[in-house]
């Protein structure tokens, strides 16, 4: 996909990994997921992609977003990958 519109944490993660433009919308009645999405979007500096208010769920807001520039190095992604591999390796031995 060129553009992903979701309410899923995991779809947001895969959008970042596969360098897709995306918007993630808050799920009604699932406040716990909101903190994960806040953390994820802050970690990767794409906070504008978390549409968690009525103003941010409008088509005009989504159309106004600048594309995510995936050409820039992303040290947060590399650090997260290393931490994940370290955790998995240490717990599988």
MODELLER restraints for C-alpha pairs under 7 A, 6 or more apart:
rsr = mdl.restraints
at = mdl.atoms
rsr.add(forms.Gaussian(group=physical.xy_distance, feature=features.Distance(at['CA:2:A'], at['CA:20:A']), mean=5.95, stdev=0.5))
rsr.add(forms.Gaussian(group=physical.xy_distance, feature=features.Distance(at['CA:2:A'], at['CA:21:A']), mean=6.45, stdev=0.5))
rsr.add(forms.Gaussian(group=physical.xy_distance, feature=features.Distance(at['CA:3:A'], at['CA:20:A']), mean=6.08, stdev=0.5))
rsr.add(forms.Gaussian(group=physical.xy_distance, feature=features.Distance(at['CA:3:A'], at['CA:21:A']), mean=4.85, stdev=0.5))
rsr.add(forms.Gaussian(group=physical.xy_distance, feature=features.Distance(at['CA:3:A'], at['CA:22:A']), mean=5.42, stdev=0.5))
rsr.add(forms.Gaussian(group=physical.xy_distance, feature=features.Distance(at['CA:4:A'], at['CA:21:A']), mean=6.26, stdev=0.5))
rsr.add(forms.Gaussian(group=physical.xy_distance, feature=features.Distance(at['CA:4:A'], at['CA:22:A']), mean=4.41, stdev=0.5))
rsr.add(forms.Gaussian(group=physical.xy_distance, feature=features.Distance(at['CA:4:A'], at['CA:23:A']), mean=6.35, stdev=0.5))
rsr.add(forms.Gaussian(group=physical.xy_distance, feature=features.Distance(at['CA:5:A'], at['CA:22:A']), mean=5.71, stdev=0.5))
rsr.add(forms.Gaussian(group=physical.xy_distance, feature=features.Distance(at['CA:5:A'], at['CA:23:A']), mean=5.00, stdev=0.5))
rsr.add(forms.Gaussian(group=physical.xy_distance, feature=features.Distance(at['CA:5:A'], at['CA:24:A']), mean=5.95, stdev=0.5))
rsr.add(forms.Gaussian(group=physical.xy_distance, feature=features.Distance(at['CA:6:A'], at['CA:23:A']), mean=6.43, stdev=0.5))
rsr.add(forms.Gaussian(group=physical.xy_distance, feature=features.Distance(at['CA:6:A'], at['CA:24:A']), mean=4.87, stdev=0.5))
rsr.add(forms.Gaussian(group=physical.xy_distance, feature=features.Distance(at['CA:6:A'], at['CA:25:A']), mean=6.08, stdev=0.5))
rsr.add(forms.Gaussian(group=physical.xy_distance, feature=features.Distance(at['CA:7:A'], at['CA:24:A']), mean=5.13, stdev=0.5))
rsr.add(forms.Gaussian(group=physical.xy_distance, feature=features.Distance(at['CA:7:A'], at['CA:25:A']), mean=4.71, stdev=0.5))
rsr.add(forms.Gaussian(group=physical.xy_distance, feature=features.Distance(at['CA:7:A'], at['CA:26:A']), mean=5.96, stdev=0.5))
rsr.add(forms.Gaussian(group=physical.xy_distance, feature=features.Distance(at['CA:7:A'], at['CA:27:A']), mean=6.06, stdev=0.5))
rsr.add(forms.Gaussian(group=physical.xy_distance, feature=features.Distance(at['CA:8:A'], at['CA:24:A']), mean=6.91, stdev=0.5))
rsr.add(forms.Gaussian(group=physical.xy_distance, feature=features.Distance(at['CA:9:A'], at['CA:37:A']), mean=6.34, stdev=0.5))
rsr.add(forms.Gaussian(group=physical.xy_distance, feature=features.Distance(at['CA:12:A'], at['CA:24:A']), mean=6.62, stdev=0.5))
rsr.add(forms.Gaussian(group=physical.xy_distance, feature=features.Distance(at['CA:15:A'], at['CA:21:A']), mean=6.90, stdev=0.5))
rsr.add(forms.Gaussian(group=physical.xy_distance, feature=features.Distance(at['CA:15:A'], at['CA:22:A']), mean=6.51, stdev=0.5))
rsr.add(forms.Gaussian(group=physical.xy_distance, feature=features.Distance(at['CA:19:A'], at['CA:70:A']), mean=6.28, stdev=0.5))
rsr.add(forms.Gaussian(group=physical.xy_distance, feature=features.Distance(at['CA:21:A'], at['CA:67:A']), mean=6.60, stdev=0.5))
rsr.add(forms.Gaussian(group=physical.xy_distance, feature=features.Distance(at['CA:21:A'], at['CA:68:A']), mean=6.29, stdev=0.5))
rsr.add(forms.Gaussian(group=physical.xy_distance, feature=features.Distance(at['CA:22:A'], at['CA:49:A']), mean=6.70, stdev=0.5))
rsr.add(forms.Gaussian(group=physical.xy_distance, feature=features.Distance(at['CA:23:A'], at['CA:49:A']), mean=4.76, stdev=0.5))
rsr.add(forms.Gaussian(group=physical.xy_distance, feature=features.Distance(at['CA:23:A'], at['CA:50:A']), mean=6.10, stdev=0.5))
rsr.add(forms.Gaussian(group=physical.xy_distance, feature=features.Distance(at['CA:23:A'], at['CA:51:A']), mean=6.77, stdev=0.5))
rsr.add(forms.Gaussian(group=physical.xy_distance, feature=features.Distance(at['CA:24:A'], at['CA:49:A']), mean=6.19, stdev=0.5))
rsr.add(forms.Gaussian(group=physical.xy_distance, feature=features.Distance(at['CA:24:A'], at['CA:50:A']), mean=5.06, stdev=0.5))
rsr.add(forms.Gaussian(group=physical.xy_distance, feature=features.Distance(at['CA:24:A'], at['CA:51:A']), mean=5.94, stdev=0.5))
rsr.add(forms.Gaussian(group=physical.xy_distance, feature=features.Distance(at['CA:25:A'], at['CA:50:A']), mean=6.05, stdev=0.5))
rsr.add(forms.Gaussian(group=physical.xy_distance, feature=features.Distance(at['CA:25:A'], at['CA:51:A']), mean=4.76, stdev=0.5))
rsr.add(forms.Gaussian(group=physical.xy_distance, feature=features.Distance(at['CA:25:A'], at['CA:52:A']), mean=5.92, stdev=0.5))
rsr.add(forms.Gaussian(group=physical.xy_distance, feature=features.Distance(at['CA:26:A'], at['CA:34:A']), mean=6.52, stdev=0.5))
rsr.add(forms.Gaussian(group=physical.xy_distance, feature=features.Distance(at['CA:26:A'], at['CA:51:A']), mean=6.36, stdev=0.5))
rsr.add(forms.Gaussian(group=physical.xy_distance, feature=features.Distance(at['CA:26:A'], at['CA:52:A']), mean=4.96, stdev=0.5))
rsr.add(forms.Gaussian(group=physical.xy_distance, feature=features.Distance(at['CA:41:A'], at['CA:47:A']), mean=4.75, stdev=0.5))
rsr.add(forms.Gaussian(group=physical.xy_distance, feature=features.Distance(at['CA:41:A'], at['CA:50:A']), mean=6.91, stdev=0.5))
rsr.add(forms.Gaussian(group=physical.xy_distance, feature=features.Distance(at['CA:43:A'], at['CA:76:A']), mean=6.53, stdev=0.5))
rsr.add(forms.Gaussian(group=physical.xy_distance, feature=features.Distance(at['CA:44:A'], at['CA:76:A']), mean=6.29, stdev=0.5))
rsr.add(forms.Gaussian(group=physical.xy_distance, feature=features.Distance(at['CA:51:A'], at['CA:57:A']), mean=5.65, stdev=0.5))
